[in-house]
Amino acid sequence: MRTITVGELMVPLEAYATVSTEATLREAILALEKAQMTLDPSRHKHRAILVLDDNGKVVSKITMKQILIALEPNYGKVEGTGVLERSGYSPDLIRSMLDNNALWTEPLQFFSERAAKLKVGDLIHAPSEDEYIDENATLGEAIHQLIMYPFLSLLVTSGEAVVGILRLSDVFTKVCDIIKGD
């Protein structure tokens, strides 16, 4: 059986939404929208934006979830936000956090204004080692990494350079195609 590599499944850097660290959140959203319009309709839409330094090197990615969190500054006041991805929290607790912290109560216009001021570079973090995968890694290695860590995409490397992004949606589609015999 032929081995499928990450390089075959990844979206190349030049085909993905990118912005500089100096871009505003609004500019990042516009870059994502522009990249979506150039996609082959059979492909899944992008769910993140790659962030580049002044030399065009990928330094991070910003996800849709991170954008939503950045738009509501009161999330910084919510204790335990980082552990909410785990199960065990009741809908009542989640609702009380929303009410007690006045989350998403401002008019939507304020979020638009905030997006025009926030810099992407202020919102990103350096990716952990677990967020990278080599372009020559196998499909099996990629699946395992996507299952074991809480990422919906991985930065694909060739040597030291990031050359693309591997999305969970593309991996899942490939596995489904294999199951169907495509």
PLY file of the C-alpha trace (Angstrom):
ply
format ascii 1.0
element vertex 182
property float x
property float y
property float z
element edge 181
property int vertex1
property int vertex2
end_header
0.00 0.00 0.00
1.22 3.47 -0.87
2.13 5.77 2.00
0.39 9.14 1.98
2.47 12.03 3.28
1.52 15.28 4.95
3.03 17.17 2.01
0.41 15.65 -0.29
-2.49 16.74 1.91
-1.36 20.15 3.16
-2.49 23.50 1.85
0.67 25.26 0.61
1.61 28.52 2.30
0.96 30.54 -0.87
-2.62 29.21 -1.08
-3.52 30.08 2.51
-4.67 33.29 4.20
-1.69 35.21 5.59
-1.13 38.54 7.31
1.78 40.30 8.97
2.08 40.71 12.71
1.33 44.41 12.17
-2.04 43.74 10.51
-5.21 44.60 12.36
-7.77 41.97 13.21
-10.02 43.52 10.57
-7.29 43.09 7.95
-6.85 39.48 9.03
-10.56 38.83 8.59
-10.45 40.41 5.12
-7.41 38.26 4.20
-9.31 35.16 5.31
-12.31 36.15 3.22
-10.12 36.80 0.16
-8.40 33.42 0.51
-11.80 31.71 0.85
-12.88 33.14 -2.51
-9.92 31.60 -4.33
-10.51 28.09 -2.96
-11.62 25.21 -5.12
-15.30 24.76 -4.18
-14.66 21.10 -3.33
-12.17 22.08 -0.59
-13.06 22.95 2.98
-12.84 26.60 3.92
-9.87 27.90 5.91
-10.42 28.27 9.64
-7.25 30.13 10.53
-4.90 32.80 9.24
-1.14 32.32 9.15
0.84 35.19 10.67
4.11 36.24 9.04
7.05 38.24 10.38
8.79 41.02 8.44
10.79 38.39 6.50
7.71 36.48 5.38
8.36 33.63 7.82
5.37 32.02 9.57
5.51 32.86 13.26
2.04 31.76 14.33
-1.55 31.26 13.29
-4.70 32.88 14.54
-7.89 30.83 14.59
-11.53 31.81 14.34
-11.94 31.04 18.04
-8.99 33.27 18.97
-10.50 36.10 16.93
-13.81 35.81 18.78
-12.03 35.75 22.14
-9.99 38.84 21.19
-13.13 40.77 20.27
-14.56 40.35 23.78
-12.04 41.84 26.25
-13.95 40.53 29.28
-12.68 37.02 28.55
-9.45 38.17 30.15
-11.37 38.44 33.43
-12.92 34.96 33.25
-11.11 32.45 35.44
-10.64 28.99 34.01
-11.35 29.88 30.38
-8.44 27.72 29.25
-9.85 24.59 30.83
-13.35 24.98 29.40
-12.45 22.81 26.44
-12.60 19.83 28.75
-15.95 18.24 29.40
-17.79 18.31 32.69
-19.07 21.89 32.71
-22.81 22.25 32.95
-24.77 24.52 30.61
-25.85 26.47 33.71
-22.23 27.16 34.66
-21.43 28.33 31.13
-24.51 30.60 31.14
-23.60 32.03 34.54
-20.08 32.83 33.29
-21.65 34.71 30.37
-23.92 36.71 32.69
-21.45 37.27 35.55
-18.71 38.56 33.27
-20.91 40.68 30.98
-19.73 38.80 27.90
-21.07 39.82 24.49
-23.28 42.58 25.86
-21.84 45.51 23.89
-23.45 46.55 20.60
-21.90 44.76 17.63
-20.53 48.07 16.31
-18.06 48.09 19.22
-16.64 44.77 18.03
-16.13 46.21 14.56
-14.28 49.19 16.02
-12.19 46.91 18.23
-11.22 44.73 15.24
-9.95 47.80 13.41
-7.63 48.66 16.33
-6.33 45.29 17.58
-3.01 44.16 16.10
-2.64 40.49 15.21
0.87 40.48 16.69
-0.57 41.32 20.11
-2.94 38.35 20.03
-0.75 35.49 18.88
1.51 33.10 20.74
4.53 31.18 19.56
3.31 27.76 18.42
4.26 24.84 20.63
6.43 22.04 19.25
3.27 19.91 19.02
1.74 22.31 16.45
4.36 21.42 13.82
4.62 18.37 11.59
7.18 17.53 8.91
5.99 17.40 5.30
7.36 13.83 5.01
5.37 12.54 7.99
2.81 9.89 7.15
-0.95 10.24 7.21
-0.96 7.95 10.28
1.46 10.21 12.14
-0.68 13.24 11.29
-3.88 11.57 12.45
-2.26 10.58 15.73
-0.96 14.10 16.35
-4.33 15.70 15.53
-6.09 13.30 17.91
-3.63 13.66 20.78
-3.45 17.47 20.80
-6.25 20.08 20.73
-5.38 21.52 17.32
-7.59 21.68 14.23
-4.54 22.26 12.05
-0.79 21.76 12.12
1.98 23.89 10.65
3.84 21.83 8.04
7.61 22.19 7.90
10.35 21.46 5.42
13.56 21.76 7.39
13.17 24.91 9.48
10.63 26.62 7.21
6.85 26.41 7.44
5.64 25.49 3.95
1.94 24.94 4.55
-0.82 23.95 6.88
-2.41 20.55 7.43
-6.06 20.82 8.37
-8.05 18.22 10.26
-10.81 18.61 7.67
-8.47 17.56 4.83
-7.14 14.59 6.82
-10.69 13.47 7.60
-11.73 13.83 3.96
-8.77 11.70 2.86
-9.61 8.98 5.38
-13.25 9.00 4.20
-12.09 8.74 0.58
-9.95 5.72 1.50
-12.89 4.11 3.28
-15.15 4.70 0.26
-12.50 3.31 -2.07
-11.89 6.60 -3.93
0 1
1 2
2 3
3 4
4 5
5 6
6 7
7 8
8 9
9 10
10 11
11 12
12 13
13 14
14 15
15 16
16 17
17 18
18 19
19 20
20 21
21 22
22 23
23 24
24 25
25 26
26 27
27 28
28 29
29 30
30 31
31 32
32 33
33 34
34 35
35 36
36 37
37 38
38 39
39 40
40 41
41 42
42 43
43 44
44 45
45 46
46 47
47 48
48 49
49 50
50 51
51 52
52 53
53 54
54 55
55 56
56 57
57 58
58 59
59 60
60 61
61 62
62 63
63 64
64 65
65 66
66 67
67 68
68 69
69 70
70 71
71 72
72 73
73 74
74 75
75 76
76 77
77 78
78 79
79 80
80 81
81 82
82 83
83 84
84 85
85 86
86 87
87 88
88 89
89 90
90 91
91 92
92 93
93 94
94 95
95 96
96 97
97 98
98 99
99 100
100 101
101 102
102 103
103 104
104 105
105 106
106 107
107 108
108 109
109 110
110 111
111 112
112 113
113 114
114 115
115 116
116 117
117 118
118 119
119 120
120 121
121 122
122 123
123 124
124 125
125 126
126 127
127 128
128 129
129 130
130 131
131 132
132 133
133 134
134 135
135 136
136 137
137 138
138 139
139 140
140 141
141 142
142 143
143 144
144 145
145 146
146 147
147 148
148 149
149 150
150 151
151 152
152 153
153 154
154 155
155 156
156 157
157 158
158 159
159 160
160 161
161 162
162 163
163 164
164 165
165 166
166 167
167 168
168 169
169 170
170 171
171 172
172 173
173 174
174 175
175 176
176 177
177 178
178 179
179 180
180 181
